[in-house]
Each structure stands twice: as C-alpha cells, then as structure tokens.
Amino acid sequence: MTSVGSPARFTGRTALLTAAASGIGAATARRLAAEGASVLVTDVDAEGARRVAGEIQEGGGRAHDRPLDVTSPADWAAAVAAAESWTGHLDVLHLNAGRNLPGAAHELNDGAWHDQLRLCLDSVFYGVRAAVPLLRTAGGAVVITSSVHAAIGFRGFPAYAAAKGGIDALVRQLAVEYGGQIRFNSVLPGAVVTALWSEVPEEYKARTAARTPVGRLGVPEDIAAAVAFLASEDASFVTGQNLVVDGGRSISSQE
Ligand SMILES: NC(=O)c1ccc[n+]([C@@H]2O[C@H](COP(=O)([O-])OP(=O)(O)OC[C@H]3O[C@@H](n4cnc5c(N)ncnc54)[C@H](O)[C@@H]3O)[C@@H](O)[C@H]2O)c1
C-alpha cells in the first residue's frame, strides 16, 4: 500500500468507490485506505474489485468489495445497504465510472448517445439518489470524476463532453441543494495513463506529454490525490467546484 498521505485524514470514515477495479478508481481506493478509510471497492468487474480490495487488505488496510453496475438502480440500493451494514455509515462517495465512446455528432445513433449518457451521467444521478440519505447523516463528501472534455472541445466526442459537462453542472446544483450536509465536487482529469489509453499510439502519448506544461502524462495517483483532498476535511470550505487535474494542458496555448 502507498505510504503517501496522513493516516488521520480518513480514520473512522467509510468510502464507497465505483469503477474501482482499475485505473483512477483503484488508485483512489488505495489512497483513501492508506489514509485510514474503510473502502468499499465496487466495479461491474467483480473479480477486479475483489483483487483490489484483497491487495488493500494485504497491505493492512480495511476494504470490502462488491459488484456494482452503476447503471443499475437496484445495484445502487444494494451497495449503499452493504456500506451501511458494514460500518453503519457512509462518509465519502467517489463516483468514477466512465468511458469515452467516440462518434461525431452527425454520425451518432440514438443508442450510442444514450449509452454514453447512461454510463457517465444517469449513473451519477442513481448513485446520488441512493446514497444521499446515508451521506447527509454523516456530513459526507461526494467527488465525481468528470473530464477535461467537459471544459474544452475535442473532435469526435460530443456525447462524452455532454455527459461530463452535465456532471460539472450537477455538482453545483447538488452543492447548493444539500448545503451544510454534503459537499459535492468534481475532478477533471486530463491525459491519465490507464487501461483507457491501452490502444493510444506511443507517438500520440509523447506528443501530448510534450504539450503539457509539467512535461508528462498523468498517472492515476495524480487524480487520487485530488479526490482525497476534495473528500477530506482539508476541503471543508470547498463545494460545487470542478477541479482540473491535467498538468496544465488545458491552460496552455501549445498546439
Ligand atoms: N484516463 C484518462 O485519461 C481519463 C481522462 C479524463 C477522465 N477520465 C475518467 O476517469 C474515470 C475512470 O477512468 P480510468 O481511466 O481509470 O479507466 P479504466 O479503464 O482504468 O477503469 C474503468 C473501470 O470502469 C469500470 N466500469 C465500466 N463500466 C462500468 C459500469 N457500468 N459500472 C461500474 N463500473 C464500470 C471498468 O470495469 C473499469 O474497472 C472515467 O469516468 C473516465 O471517463 C479518464
């Protein structure tokens, strides 16, 4: 288990993470557990969630796993009930599931459009609806993984941009709606090397790194650190925000 972070920040807290069998979700589960959280590692990939939870346990952390397809309201009800019966409370929710389904607007069929919105945006609504009753009694924090696609245009991803942009608007709305009870923020990762990048050509990766002011691509731990900050008491005065974590790529004029 990673040694970064302070063991005190999440001691006594329970965190439920989605899409945590891989990439950003797995790194965040490891990070929160390293800082003392009891983490409920969920993913549609049940085997992968079990593997990540097992690794955390082997490193001395507290973890449980369960299958959760974020597009299923029934799965959501069961996962939140599982968190409650495990520790009695839910303090942190990391809504992280997503994948960019490409297709120019004039070529997208209805099914592709709705699949993208269901995975990235409907799922957030289902998770929030299921977890708010428990989160509000704990004074919890929700962090949602958005994307730089919500803030700037990339050719060929209109449905992904709309879904991620919807997340960023929703966190402002929810932050107001649940005011002093639950904080809501989103993180907007830039280029982060995970399974999502497995088919991206090396040449494209090198060009992207060269155009990024910090001079490298992101790693899942970069996003985990930002999620941990937003979920922690260090961010107790931060709500309704969309935090870009992209090495400065989106504020650079370099083409
Ligand atoms: N990697 C990047 O460059 C990047 C950039 C911006 C935003 N993001 C966002 O970060 C999030 C995580 O991406 P990643 O790069 O870590 O991807 P990843 O491919 O490493 O992991 C994605 C995980 O999502 C799970 N998943 C897929 N469908 C699911 C469903 N219906 N229910 C539950 N889990 C499901 C997969 O099983 C997998 O474990 C996504 O929301 C993605 O849009 C990633």
The ligand as a Gaussian input file, in Angstrom:
#p B3LYP/6-31G(d) Opt

LIG

0 1
 N       -7.722000       8.049000     -18.166000
 C       -7.960000       9.265000     -18.617000
 O       -7.167000       9.835000     -19.389000
 C       -9.215000       9.979000     -18.200000
 C       -9.320000      11.350000     -18.503000
 C      -10.456000      12.034000     -18.134000
 C      -11.466000      11.381000     -17.438000
 N      -11.339000      10.057000     -17.151000
 C      -12.442000       9.422000     -16.421000
 O      -11.911000       8.721000     -15.309000
 C      -12.795000       7.670000     -14.952000
 C      -12.007000       6.392000     -14.728000
 O      -11.315000       6.083000     -15.918000
 P       -9.960000       5.247000     -15.957000
 O       -9.089000       5.945000     -16.938000
 O       -9.472000       4.978000     -14.587000
 O      -10.490000       3.918000     -16.684000
 P      -10.164000       2.368000     -16.538000
 O      -10.499000       1.788000     -17.860000
 O       -8.811000       2.128000     -15.948000
 O      -11.242000       1.878000     -15.471000
 C      -12.604000       1.949000     -15.757000
 C      -13.333000       0.992000     -14.816000
 O      -14.740000       1.225000     -15.020000
 C      -15.388000       0.000000     -14.849000
 N      -16.727000       0.074000     -15.405000
 C      -17.091000       0.138000     -16.707000
 N      -18.431000       0.163000     -16.818000
 C      -18.930000       0.131000     -15.549000
 C      -20.228000       0.124000     -15.009000
 N      -21.320000       0.154000     -15.795000
 N      -20.371000       0.073000     -13.663000
 C      -19.280000       0.035000     -12.851000
 N      -18.017000       0.034000     -13.313000
 C      -17.843000       0.085000     -14.645000
 C      -14.461000      -0.974000     -15.583000
 O      -14.738000      -2.321000     -15.223000
 C      -13.086000      -0.487000     -15.123000
 O      -12.657000      -1.164000     -13.954000
 C      -13.855000       7.614000     -16.062000
 O      -15.015000       8.276000     -15.625000
 C      -13.210000       8.377000     -17.203000
 O      -14.170000       8.945000     -18.048000
 C      -10.236000       9.336000     -17.500000

